[in-house]
Amino acid sequence: MSNKSIISTDKAPAAIGPYSQAVKVGNTVYMSGQIPLVPETMEVVTESFEAQAVQVFENLSAVAQAAGGSLADMVKLTILLSDMDYFAEVNTVMQRYFSEPYPARAAFAVKSLPKGVDIEIEGVLVTAE
């Protein structure tokens, strides 16, 4: 697959396993899940759920930019939460980063997430190039 490229940026956390931050095929970018890690320190944001969600969207934005796009180019998000009680709060934070028309989205509560965080988000975006 000659039109496949690996996206990597130091403005988002390094992978904590055997995966890439994102893979671009043509103008479609498949983004790995981001958790609330601060890229410079690789430490988890722990102040609040809101702070965790903000860090995740900032990390996604950094990967999107490295791929030649932005969050406005997102077409699909998958949100994993440690508890569905965070659903309304993630919606509020998401509205800071997206405007209508919103990307397609799914949200799930899961038993646990890496490093004990409360949120992980993965996505797909389509760039102009």
C-alpha positions in Angstrom: 0.0 0.0 0.0 2.1 2.9 -1.3 -0.1 5.7 -0.2 0.0 4.7 3.5 2.1 7.0 5.8 2.6 7.0 9.6 1.8 10.2 11.4 3.9 11.1 14.4 4.3 14.3 16.4 6.0 15.2 19.7 3.1 17.6 20.4 1.0 14.5 21.4 1.9 11.7 23.7 4.2 9.0 22.3 2.6 5.6 21.9 2.6 3.5 25.0 2.4 0.3 23.1 3.0 -1.2 19.6 1.0 1.3 17.6 1.3 4.6 15.7 -0.3 7.9 16.7 -2.1 7.8 13.4 -2.0 6.2 9.9 -2.8 8.2 6.8 -4.1 6.4 3.7 -4.8 8.7 0.9 -6.5 11.6 2.6 -8.1 9.6 5.4 -6.4 9.6 8.8 -7.1 6.8 11.3 -6.1 8.2 14.7 -5.2 5.9 17.6 -7.0 6.5 20.9 -5.7 9.4 23.0 -5.7 9.4 26.7 -5.1 12.4 29.0 -1.3 12.3 28.9 0.7 15.5 28.8 3.1 15.0 25.8 6.1 16.7 27.4 6.0 14.6 30.6 3.9 11.6 29.7 2.1 12.1 33.0 -1.6 11.6 33.3 -3.8 14.7 33.9 -5.6 14.0 37.2 -7.2 17.3 38.3 -10.7 16.5 37.1 -12.7 14.8 34.4 -13.0 18.1 32.5 -9.2 18.5 32.6 -8.7 15.0 31.3 -11.2 15.6 28.4 -9.5 18.9 27.5 -6.1 17.1 27.3 -7.5 14.4 25.1 -9.0 16.9 22.7 -5.7 18.8 22.7 -3.8 15.6 21.9 -6.2 14.7 19.1 -5.8 18.2 17.7 -2.0 17.9 17.7 -2.2 14.6 15.8 -4.7 16.1 13.3 -2.4 19.0 12.6 0.6 16.6 12.1 -1.6 14.8 9.5 -2.3 18.1 7.7 -5.7 18.6 9.1 -7.6 19.9 12.1 -10.4 18.7 14.4 -12.8 20.4 11.9 -11.8 17.6 9.5 -13.0 14.8 11.9 -15.7 12.6 10.5 -15.9 10.0 13.3 -15.1 9.8 17.0 -15.3 6.9 19.4 -15.3 8.0 23.0 -14.5 5.5 25.7 -15.5 6.5 29.3 -14.9 4.9 32.6 -18.5 5.8 33.6 -21.5 7.0 31.6 -22.0 9.7 34.3 -19.3 11.6 32.4 -21.4 11.7 29.2 -22.9 15.2 29.6 -19.6 16.6 30.7 -17.7 15.2 27.6 -20.5 16.7 25.5 -19.9 20.1 27.1 -16.1 19.9 26.5 -16.5 18.6 23.0 -18.5 21.7 22.1 -15.4 23.8 22.8 -13.6 22.0 20.0 -16.3 21.3 17.4 -19.1 23.2 15.8 -22.0 22.0 13.6 -22.0 19.9 11.6 -20.5 17.6 14.2 -18.7 14.4 13.3 -20.4 11.0 13.7 -19.8 9.6 17.1 -20.2 6.7 19.5 -19.7 6.7 23.2 -19.2 3.6 25.4 -18.6 2.9 29.1 -15.8 0.4 29.6 -14.5 -1.5 32.5 -11.1 0.2 32.6 -8.8 2.3 30.4 -5.0 2.5 30.2 -3.3 4.1 33.2 -6.6 4.3 35.1 -7.9 7.3 33.1 -11.5 8.2 32.7 -11.6 8.9 29.0 -10.0 7.8 25.7 -11.0 9.0 22.2 -10.0 7.7 18.8 -11.1 9.2 15.5 -11.1 9.3 11.7 -10.5 12.5 9.8 -10.4 13.4 6.1 -7.9 16.0 5.0 -8.0 18.1 1.9 -4.8 16.5 0.5 
